[in-house]
Amino acid sequence: MASIKLTKRSVDAATALDKAIIVYDTELKGFGLRVASSGIKTWQVEYRPYPGGRNVPKRRMALGSTASLTPEEARCKAKNILGSVARGSDPAKDRGAKRREMKIAGLVDLYETEGCYVQRGIRQGHEMKPKTKAFTLARLRNHVIPLLGAKRVTEVSAGDIERMVRDITAGKTAKDEKRGKRRRIIVRGGEGAARKVARDFSAVFSFAIRQKVAISNPCDTAAIRKTDNRRERYLSIDEVKRLGQALETLQSQGVNQKALDISRLWALTGCRRDEIAGLKWSEIEFEHACLRLEESKTGKSIRPLASPALALLASLPRMADSEYVFPATTGEGHYQGTKRIWPRVIKLAELPGVTPHTLRHTLGSAAVSTGETLAMTGAILGHSNYRSTAIYAHIQRDPATKAADRAVGPIHAALSGKPAAKVVKLRSR
């Protein structure tokens, strides 16, 4: 265990390798910095409760992350705690007892400040991405707190969870409120929302158990559906033709060209909504026929590009003052007007319920139906399933690009109103 004066410079320089380390301050005994193997840094204070001495076990309290507290703020907080210990108090024990009486609303607040880290899968221990964190907390605050926020953590039962899921499914927490001139809060209920909220709430209780706020997770024993049971809707070639005709019609009516080009690229690349809307020129490698995304749902990702997608991207104008392929009309961000135009597209194409993500499923289906392997299809879509990651890692760019060409061909022909190329079946060996 190292010792150093904890300043901003020394904190920034502190790193951990295979396991967490604790760096103690040389000026204030017991004050320290915990650096997790994932890189997360947390202030802490350590002390022996009254009457002290070597036979009394040490207690350790987390003070907050380095992102929320400066070194001086954390040092001041540690001094106050150590001062109360000298006066005979036991702050860690008191906080534990207080937390056990915590209400669900307070637990959600605590989860926001100390527990918003992905605890499952290959990203275990990593901090949530900003958008994931925002959506998770929004679900908790808009659904859980109105229904269970006033209950004590220790009082929540499996029956409460089941009633919460039924209420969300029935739309009891749904609302549409105007907040100010340009802001609107829309909360939708339904079966899908209920499952997501139950999943998020289970993660909150897992955090509460680790913090000794709760002793069990009522979500584990509740009789609720634990999986999303997603509908794998995809378009037929005839439906893709209607989509292409709708885009052409709207283009002739003067609809924003950025929204139409984004929609076409959703179909031609299989990328997720914001992977195209927020695409940067620096992420396109024309010479290698691929996208090298800096950030996606699964982190950095390489996606092969078919010739039609490359041609469309090459035809787009570049704005000298923006890094984005589709810059916003005003401001420095990327274009976000597809949410207004997409409903017009699917209404004109007579494709109710179809979302941009449906086009991703469509490309995946097209790839499999043309004989591509699941591994090659995963490479096209940029999947990062932990059971198949090793397979995807060994796929070469060139065969993946050719696979994307074969899969995108019929979709491109349908979008542009051209006859699809004849598919020649492979001879059996």
Secondary structure, 3 states (H helix, E strand, C coil): CEECCCCHHHHHHCCCCCCCEEEECCCCCCEEEEECCCCCEEEEEEECCCCCCCCCCCEEEEEEECCCCCHHHHHHHHHHHHHHHHCCCCHHHHHHHHHHCCEHHHHHHHHHHHHCEECCHHHCCEECCHHHHHHHHHHHHHHHHHHHCCCEHHHCCHHHHHHHHHHHHHCCCCEEEEECCCEEEEECCCHHHHHHHHHHHHHHHHHHHHCCCCCCCHHHHCCCCCCCCCCCCCCCHHHHHHHHHHHHHHHHCCCCHHHHHHHHHHHHHCCCHHHHHCCEHHHEECCCCEEEECCCCCCCEEEECCHHHHHHHHHCCCCCCCCECCECCCCCCECCCHHHHHHHHHHHCCCCCCCHHHHHHHHHHHHHHCCCCHHHHHHHHCCCCCCCHHHHHCCCHHHHHHHHHHHHHHHHHHHHCCCCCCCCCCCCC
